[in-house]
Amino acid sequence: MLKEGALDKFQAIFGLHVEPELPVGSIASRPGTLAAGSARFLAVIKGKGGHAALPQDTRDPVLATSFAILALQQLISRETDPLEARVLSLGFIEAGQAGNVIPEKVRFGGTIRSITTEGLSYLQQRIKEVVENQAAVHQCSASVDFMEETMRPYPATVNDEAMYEHAKQVGEALLGESNVQVAAPIMAAEDFSFYAQKMKAAFFQIGVQNKNEKSFKRLHTPFFFLDEEVLPIGAALHAAVAISYLDNSAVETH
């Protein structure tokens, strides 16, 4: 929609995301940064394969990968301000299939998260440097792909303070002050962040937890449950935020 210009004439945007840790009838958000920026990466380290009994005739990409993965963790523990949240997690490693053969290459990849968009860019730069240099130490070559064409990195989701305050006041009027909470920043990422870069934006979590259930089921699991009582609440909140915003804008222009 952004690429096609569908939102060029809009001044503000409001969004909701279901949250099973909050009971139905409640919402939560915060001014400023709510959700982290994220990116994925795929690294390939190439060496020279051969028989495991003759390691001197090979250039072992498994060993190079092991050193690279350990070195990547220092980007969080030694290069990140402890007060600025960042995450680097490896999700897969693919090498050979035989125990007595050193493979030609190793593929591995994962995800990075940062509570700031600048921090995300820093991690991308350093991941490339660390992987390539660790490969070189072991006489291997390496490439790092952040897959930006197929999985564009998400910037951090940052709420406009005035828009957040507007939505908060509407929520308090609709749901009661006790049902509007201040959320902690989260390391999940949200594509709503692209809209927030374009215009004034506020993104809120809306509770879907059924009070009769003994335990809640987290998002993105096969057991996630949506209490449909939230549907009219979410619809009413969306409508009220939009209508009151337009009414306020009309008063200001007159």
Buried (B, 14 or more C-beta within 10 A) or exposed (E): EEEEEEBEEEEBBBBBBBBBEBBBBBBBBBBEBBBBBBBBBBBBBBBBBBEBEEEEEBBBBBBBBBBBBEBBEEBBEEEBEEEEBBBBEBEEBEBBEEEEBBBBBBBBBBBBBBBBBEBBBBBBEBBBEBBBEBBEEBEBBBEBBBEEEEBEBBBBBBBBEEBBEBBBBBBBEBBEEEBBBEBEBBBBBBEBBBBBEEBBBBBBBBBBBBEEEEEBBEEEEEEEEBBEEBEEBBEEBBEBBBEBBEEEEEEEEE
